[in-house]
Amino acid sequence: MDATVSTESKTATVDGVEETTEWVENAGRKFYVHNYKSVKQPPAATLTIVHGLCEHIDRYEDMARAFAKAGIQVLGFDQRGFGKTGRQHGRLGDSEGNTVVDLDIEFMNRRVAIDGVPHFLFGHSMGGLNVLAYTLGKNSDGHVKGVLASAPALVAGKAILPPRIIELVLHQVVKIAPSIQKSTGITVDMMTSNQKEVERFNAGVENLSHCTLGTLSQIIKRGGEVLEKAPTMTTPVFLVHADGDKATDCEGTRKFYSNLPEALDKEFKEVKGVQYHELHFEENLDFDLVEAYTQWILARVN
């Protein structure tokens, strides 16, 4: 597939981290990409961040800067249908299907990867589901050394998951009208108790409250497929989920983890007594989650 890089790029240093935003074309779409250069060169690792449903990659700025300061070079991008990428193409809320989602992740991995430097994947919610699916289906050569999934959408929460009979109808309707929009049912009070982030989310023009039926159908189907393939996972995996999450069901992550191979390098941090979907924004956890991610990656560099 042809891929070209646009000259529309901007570089700045923020909090000691050199960052570049640019527009990159791949497979007929121009993607908004945000790069964070490691303060240590060469970096200890590289990382692709894949955001969740109805949000955008710049919500991960603080996390990405923390990674860069620790020696991890980061690339994040707005997926098809979301953020600046979605607004560029006028197809808001439409992921365009799991096949192209995987191709986009593969393309972004190649952009940030450096020969001889271990590469990792991080994803949240829909992004967590997608990085697990990608690693299960596209990592036979081992180019991804580890995958981190935050609140992966293996099983949608009650806020978004339709009753079983409606789910069956949904998969039929999308064959005829995949572009019909539907509210996600996810409200900001489900996301985080961090009021600064709630205000930023409400003020952000790139955040959505809806997606297409096609996208919803793809998420539900992919969740089931990934759960079935869990026993075949060969890539080290770090899972994090709040047990009270209403946007994605922690039970899906429990099931995935329990079905992973016994000998696999794996970790599941289930955060008890917390209801929020975006744990990386929580200020009252009894541990530093971003630091836990950082140390997990660095421990697997060698």
C-alpha positions as CSV (number, residue, x, y, z in Angstrom):
1,M,0.0,0.0,0.0
2,D,1.3,3.4,-0.9
3,A,2.1,5.7,2.1
4,T,3.4,9.3,1.9
5,V,4.3,11.8,4.6
6,S,2.8,15.2,4.5
7,T,5.0,18.3,4.9
8,E,2.4,19.6,7.4
9,S,4.5,19.1,10.6
10,K,5.2,21.1,13.7
11,T,7.9,20.5,16.3
12,A,8.1,21.9,19.8
13,T,9.6,21.1,23.1
14,V,7.1,20.6,25.9
15,D,8.1,19.9,29.5
16,G,11.6,18.9,28.3
17,V,10.3,16.5,25.6
18,E,10.7,17.2,21.9
19,E,7.4,16.6,20.1
20,T,6.3,16.6,16.5
21,T,2.8,16.6,15.1
22,E,2.3,15.8,11.5
23,W,-0.2,14.5,8.9
24,V,0.7,11.1,7.4
25,E,-1.1,9.5,4.5
26,N,-1.8,5.7,4.5
27,A,-4.2,3.7,2.4
28,G,-6.3,6.6,1.2
29,R,-6.5,8.4,4.6
30,K,-4.5,11.3,6.1
31,F,-3.8,10.6,9.8
32,Y,-3.0,13.0,12.6
33,V,0.2,11.7,14.3
34,H,1.8,12.9,17.5
35,N,5.5,11.8,18.1
36,Y,7.4,12.1,21.4
37,K,11.1,11.8,21.1
38,S,12.9,10.0,24.0
39,V,15.1,12.2,26.0
40,K,17.6,9.3,25.9
41,Q,19.1,8.4,22.5
42,P,19.0,5.8,21.3
43,P,15.8,5.0,23.2
44,A,15.4,1.9,25.3
45,A,12.2,1.1,23.6
46,T,9.6,2.4,21.1
47,L,5.8,2.4,21.6
48,T,2.7,2.9,19.6
49,I,-0.3,4.2,21.5
50,V,-3.8,3.4,20.3
51,H,-6.7,5.4,21.8
52,G,-10.2,4.4,22.7
53,L,-13.7,4.8,21.2
54,C,-14.8,8.4,20.6
55,E,-11.7,10.1,21.9
56,H,-8.4,11.2,20.4
57,I,-4.7,10.7,20.9
58,D,-3.8,14.1,22.4
59,R,-5.6,13.0,25.6
60,Y,-2.5,10.8,26.2
61,E,0.0,13.7,26.1
62,D,1.0,13.4,29.8
63,M,1.4,9.7,29.6
64,A,3.5,9.9,26.4
65,R,5.7,12.6,27.9
66,A,6.3,10.4,31.0
67,F,7.3,7.5,28.7
68,A,9.7,9.8,26.7
69,K,11.4,11.0,29.8
70,A,12.0,7.4,30.8
71,G,13.7,6.6,27.5
72,I,10.7,5.3,25.5
73,Q,10.1,6.9,22.1
74,V,6.3,7.2,21.4
75,L,4.0,7.5,18.4
76,G,0.3,8.1,18.8
77,F,-2.3,8.7,16.2
78,D,-6.0,9.6,15.7
79,Q,-7.7,6.5,14.3
80,R,-10.0,6.5,11.3
81,G,-13.3,8.2,12.3
82,F,-11.9,9.8,15.4
83,G,-10.1,13.0,16.5
84,K,-8.5,15.2,13.8
85,T,-8.3,12.2,11.4
86,G,-12.1,11.7,11.5
87,R,-12.8,15.4,11.0
88,Q,-10.4,15.5,8.1
89,H,-12.4,12.9,6.3
90,G,-15.9,13.6,7.5
91,R,-16.6,10.0,8.7
92,L,-16.9,10.6,12.4
93,G,-17.4,7.5,14.6
94,D,-16.6,5.1,11.7
95,S,-13.5,2.9,12.2
96,E,-14.0,1.5,8.7
97,G,-13.6,-2.1,9.8
98,N,-11.0,-4.2,11.7
99,T,-9.0,-5.1,8.6
100,V,-7.9,-1.5,8.0
101,V,-7.5,-0.9,11.7
102,D,-4.9,-3.6,11.8
103,L,-3.2,-2.2,8.7
104,D,-3.1,1.2,10.3
105,I,-1.5,-0.1,13.5
106,E,1.1,-2.0,11.4
107,F,1.9,1.1,9.4
108,M,2.3,3.2,12.6
109,N,4.5,0.6,14.1
110,R,6.8,0.8,11.2
111,R,7.0,4.5,11.5
112,V,8.2,4.6,15.1
113,A,10.2,1.3,15.2
114,I,14.0,1.5,15.2
115,D,16.2,-1.4,14.2
116,G,17.6,-3.1,17.3
117,V,15.2,-1.3,19.7
118,P,12.3,-3.4,21.2
119,H,8.9,-2.2,20.2
120,F,5.7,-2.3,22.3
121,L,2.0,-1.6,21.9
122,F,-0.4,0.2,24.3
123,G,-4.1,0.6,23.8
124,H,-7.1,1.7,25.9
125,S,-10.7,0.5,25.7
126,M,-11.4,0.0,21.9
127,G,-7.6,0.6,21.5
128,G,-6.9,-2.1,24.1
129,L,-9.0,-4.6,22.2
130,N,-7.3,-3.6,18.9
131,V,-3.8,-4.0,20.2
132,L,-4.6,-7.4,21.6
133,A,-6.2,-8.5,18.3
134,Y,-3.2,-7.1,16.4
135,T,-0.7,-9.0,18.5
136,L,-2.6,-12.2,18.3
137,G,-3.0,-12.0,14.5
138,K,0.0,-10.0,13.2
139,N,2.9,-10.7,15.5
140,S,4.1,-14.1,14.3
141,D,7.5,-12.5,13.6
142,G,7.8,-11.1,17.1
143,H,8.2,-7.5,16.1
144,V,6.0,-6.5,19.1
145,K,7.9,-7.4,22.2
146,G,5.0,-6.7,24.6
147,V,1.4,-5.4,24.6
148,L,-0.3,-3.3,27.3
149,A,-4.1,-3.1,27.4
150,S,-6.0,-0.7,29.6
151,A,-9.7,-1.6,30.1
152,P,-9.8,-3.5,26.8
153,A,-13.2,-3.7,25.2
154,L,-13.3,-7.5,25.2
155,V,-16.8,-7.4,26.6
156,A,-18.7,-4.1,26.3
157,G,-20.1,-2.7,29.5
158,K,-23.8,-2.4,30.3
159,A,-23.8,1.2,29.2
160,I,-23.0,0.2,25.6
161,L,-23.8,-3.5,25.2
162,P,-27.3,-4.1,23.7
163,P,-29.4,-7.0,24.8
164,R,-28.5,-10.3,23.1
165,I,-31.5,-10.2,20.7
166,I,-30.7,-6.6,19.7
167,E,-27.1,-7.5,19.2
168,L,-28.0,-10.2,16.8
169,V,-30.2,-7.7,14.9
170,L,-27.4,-5.2,15.0
171,H,-25.0,-7.5,13.1
172,Q,-27.7,-8.0,10.4
173,V,-28.6,-4.3,10.1
174,V,-24.9,-3.2,9.6
175,K,-24.9,-5.3,6.4
176,I,-27.4,-2.8,5.0
177,A,-26.8,0.4,6.8
178,P,-23.4,0.4,8.6
179,S,-23.2,4.2,8.8
180,I,-26.2,4.8,11.0
181,Q,-25.0,6.6,14.2
182,K,-25.7,5.4,17.7
183,S,-25.0,7.0,21.1
184,T,-22.3,5.0,23.0
185,G,-24.1,5.4,26.3
186,I,-20.8,6.3,27.9
187,T,-21.0,9.4,30.1
188,V,-18.1,11.4,31.6
189,D,-19.0,10.3,35.1
190,M,-18.1,6.8,34.1
191,M,-14.7,7.8,32.8
192,T,-12.8,9.4,35.6
193,S,-13.1,11.3,38.9
194,N,-10.4,13.7,37.8
195,Q,-12.4,16.9,37.3
196,K,-9.6,18.5,35.3
197,E,-9.8,15.7,32.7
198,V,-13.6,15.8,32.8
199,E,-13.5,19.5,31.9
200,R,-11.0,18.9,29.2
201,F,-13.1,16.2,27.7
202,N,-16.2,18.3,27.7
203,A,-14.4,21.2,26.1
204,G,-12.6,19.0,23.5
205,V,-14.2,19.3,20.0
206,E,-12.6,16.1,19.0
207,N,-14.4,14.0,21.5
208,L,-17.6,12.2,20.4
209,S,-20.6,10.7,22.1
210,H,-21.6,8.5,19.2
211,C,-20.3,6.0,16.7
212,T,-21.6,4.1,13.7
213,L,-23.5,0.8,14.0
214,G,-20.7,-0.7,11.9
215,T,-18.0,0.3,14.4
216,L,-20.1,-1.0,17.3
217,S,-20.7,-4.3,15.5
218,Q,-17.0,-4.6,14.8
219,I,-16.0,-4.1,18.4
220,I,-18.5,-6.7,19.7
221,K,-17.4,-9.3,17.2
222,R,-13.7,-8.6,17.7
223,G,-14.1,-9.0,21.5
224,G,-15.4,-12.5,21.1
225,E,-12.7,-13.4,18.6
226,V,-9.9,-12.2,20.9
227,L,-11.3,-14.1,23.8
228,E,-11.4,-17.3,21.8
229,K,-7.8,-16.8,20.7
230,A,-6.4,-16.1,24.1
231,P,-4.8,-19.5,24.5
232,T,-2.7,-18.8,21.4
233,M,-1.0,-15.6,22.7
234,T,2.8,-15.7,22.6
235,T,3.5,-12.0,23.3
236,P,4.1,-10.8,26.9
237,V,1.0,-8.9,28.0
238,F,0.0,-6.5,30.8
239,L,-3.7,-6.0,31.5
240,V,-5.3,-3.3,33.7
241,H,-9.0,-2.9,34.5
242,A,-11.2,-1.5,37.3
243,D,-13.6,-4.0,38.6
244,G,-16.5,-1.5,38.6
245,D,-15.9,-0.2,35.1
246,K,-19.3,0.4,33.3
247,A,-17.9,1.2,29.9
248,T,-16.1,-2.1,29.4
249,D,-16.7,-5.1,31.5
250,C,-13.8,-6.3,33.7
251,E,-15.1,-9.8,33.5
252,G,-13.9,-9.9,29.8
253,T,-10.4,-9.1,30.9
254,R,-10.5,-11.7,33.7
255,K,-11.6,-14.3,31.2
256,F,-8.9,-13.4,28.7
257,Y,-6.2,-13.5,31.4
258,S,-7.4,-16.8,32.7
259,N,-7.3,-18.3,29.2
260,L,-3.7,-17.2,28.4
261,P,-1.0,-19.9,28.3
262,E,0.2,-20.8,31.8
263,A,3.9,-20.2,30.8
264,L,3.3,-16.8,29.2
265,D,4.9,-13.7,30.6
266,K,1.6,-12.0,31.7
267,E,0.3,-9.7,34.4
268,F,-3.2,-8.5,35.3
269,K,-3.7,-5.6,37.7
270,E,-7.4,-5.6,38.6
271,V,-8.1,-2.4,40.5
272,K,-10.7,-3.3,43.2
273,G,-13.4,-0.9,44.4
274,V,-13.0,1.5,41.5
275,Q,-15.7,2.3,39.0
276,Y,-13.8,4.4,36.5
277,H,-12.9,3.5,32.9
278,E,-9.8,5.7,32.5
279,L,-7.5,4.6,35.3
280,H,-4.6,6.5,33.8
281,F,-6.3,9.8,34.8
282,E,-7.2,8.7,38.4
283,E,-5.3,10.6,41.1
284,N,-6.3,8.5,44.1
285,L,-5.0,5.1,43.2
286,D,-2.6,3.5,45.7
287,F,0.0,3.1,43.0
288,D,1.3,5.1,40.0
289,L,-0.2,3.4,37.0
290,V,1.9,5.2,34.3
291,E,5.0,4.3,36.3
292,A,3.9,0.7,36.4
293,Y,3.5,0.7,32.6
294,T,6.9,2.3,32.2
295,Q,8.7,-0.2,34.5
296,W,6.9,-3.2,32.9
297,I,8.2,-2.1,29.4
298,L,11.7,-1.3,30.6
299,A,11.9,-4.7,32.5
300,R,11.4,-6.4,29.1
301,V,13.8,-4.4,27.1
302,N,16.7,-6.8,27.6
